[in-house]
Amino acid sequence: MIRGYIRTDKNEHTRDDQMEELRAANCETFRVDEGISRRAFRKPELDRLMQEAVAGDVVVFCSLDRIAEYQRDIAEFFAKCQVLGVDVVVLREGLNTLENPGVFQVMAAFVGFARGLDDERRALAIEKAKRKQGRPSKLSEEQQLEAVEMKASGKTISQIAATFSVSRATIYSLLEPKTSKLDAFANIPRDELREIMFGKREQN
């Protein structure tokens, strides 16, 4: 079965255009996420489409940004499809795993490379945190952990400062040394983040 996927965000009105392209590509069924940003971690209708898909199916998108914003997320989606035995066609970028299965290998290599970088960054961050001795913070360790998690998830400095009733300067002083590592801090367990920042794990 050829399954089409459409996503529009709040600033776009392209459902009809996407539907026309997907119908021209002989899609038999459609799933539509409306008002969903490409940055959204969850896309309910895309999740449902992947739950319905079976080996031998083809999933068709108008463009790569319909899948996700970041290259790693797109590559991981391709990797998931390969495991399921589902092919992927992206019309505007001309990607077609039916005609060129090598696309899967390229995406898998990218995922492995990205994960290796994450592991390296985490190891370096842990090593640096263990060596560093800083002045006492106005925030407790738990609050510092939460502040870093909030920033990594997209919260602004002002929002974080308001949450803990501290100045923006306090949050800047906490986060500024970690700015280049925030992507690596996203979606990791609290206990692992504690080890990165303070060089220790919570005692049970």
N, C-alpha and C positions, 0 to 999 in steps of 0.2 A: 504493500500500500504506500502511496505517496502522500505524505502528511505536510501540510503547510502551516507555518507559524507567522503570526503578525503581532508586532508590538508597537504601540504608540505611547508617547509620554504626554505630559500636560501641555507642552508647547508645540505638539505636532498634530496634524490632522491628515495623516497619510494612510489611513486604513483602506480606503477605496483604491488608492494607487497600488498598495501592496497586494490587495486581493486580486487586482487585475493581473499583476505580474505572476502571482502564484497560480492562478487559474490557467494562464498561458503555459505554465510549466506542468500542467496536467495534474495538479494536486487534487486529491479526492476528498480529503477532510481538512478542516482548519481549526486551529486554536488561536484565540485572540486575547492578548493582555493589553487592556486599555488604561492609560494614565499611569503606566509603570515606567520608571526611569531605567535606563540601561545600567545604572549603577546599583540598582536594587539587588540585594543578595538573593531574594526569592522572587520568582516569576511564576505565579500559580498555574497559569495555563500551559506554560512551557514544561513545568513539572508534570502536569497531567499528560501532556503529549508524550513525554519520555516514559511514563508509566504504561501508556497504552501501546507504545511501539514494540514491535517484535523483530527478531532477526529476519533480514530480508527487506524490511521497510526502508523508505527513504524520507528524510526530513529536509524540507526546503525552506530557505530563508531568502529574503530579498537582498540583505546585506549583512556583513559580519556584526555591525553594531546592533542588530536586532537580538543577537545572542547575549552580548555583554559589552562592557566598555573596555575592560582590560584584557591585554593579549593573553595573559596566563589563564584567565577565566574561560576565554574562548578555546584555548588549547586543551584545557581540562574537559570542556564539553565534548570536543572531538574525541578525546581519549575515552570518555564514557560511552559514546556512540560506538566506537570500535569494539569495546568489550561486549556491548549488546548485539553486535552484528548489524548495526543500523548505519546506512550510508547517509552522507550529508552533502547537500548541494546549496551553494551560496551564489545567487544569480549575478549580482553586480560585480563581485570580485572574481567570478569565473572559477570558483572552487567546486570540484565534483569528485568525490571519492569513488564513485562508480567508474569513472573514466580514468582517474589517477589515484589509486589506493596509496601511493606514496605520500599523499597529504597527511594521512594518519601517522606515518612514521616521523614526519617533520614536526607535527604537533606534539607527539609523545616525547621527542627529543627536547623540545622547548620546555615542556613540563618538568622533565628531569633536571634540566639546567636551572630552571627557576627554583626548584626545591633545594638543589645543591647550594645556590646562593643564599637562600633563607637559612639553611643550616649553618653556613659559614658566618653569616651576619650575627646569628644568635650566639654562636660560640665566641665571637669577638666581643659582643656586648657583655656576655657573662664575664669574660676575662677582664674587660675594662672596669666593670662594676666592682669586681672583687678588689682591684687595685686602688680604686678611687675612694678617697675619704673626703666627704663634703661637710659643709656646715649643717647644723640641725635645720630641719624644715618646719614651717608653720603647720604642715599637714602631717598626719600620722602616716605610717607605712601603708595602711589599707587605703587611706584617702589618696596617697600618691599613686598607688596602683590603679585605683578607679579613675583618677585624672588622666593617666596615660591611656587607659582603655577608652575613655570618652573621646580623647583627641584622635586616637587611631580609628574610631568609628565615625569621625566626621564632625564632632561637636566643636564649636568655636571657643576661643580663649575666654571670651566674655561669658558664655554659657557655663563653662567649667568653673570660672571664678565665682559666679553667682551661686552655683551649687554648693560650694564650700565656704561661702561668705569670706573670701579673701580677695586681695587685690589682683589685678591682671598681672602685675609685676611678679607676684609670687608664682603664678602659673607659668609665666614665661621662663622664670629662672629654673623651674622644674623641668619643663619640656624642651627648652632650647638645646641642651646638649644631646637630646634624644631625637631631634627632628628628622634626621636622616634615617632613623631606624624605625619610625612609626609603622611603616608598612609591614616590617618584620614582626612587630608587636601585635598586629591585628589578628584576632581569632586564635590566640594561643591561650592555653589554660592559665588561670590566675596563679597557680603554684609555680609554673614555669616562668611567668613574668616576674614573680617575686624573686626567683633565683637570679634572673638577669639583672634586676635593679639593685638587689641588696645582697646577692651572693649567698642566699639561704632559702630553705624551704620551710613551710609552715610545719610546726611540730604537732603531731596528732596526740 
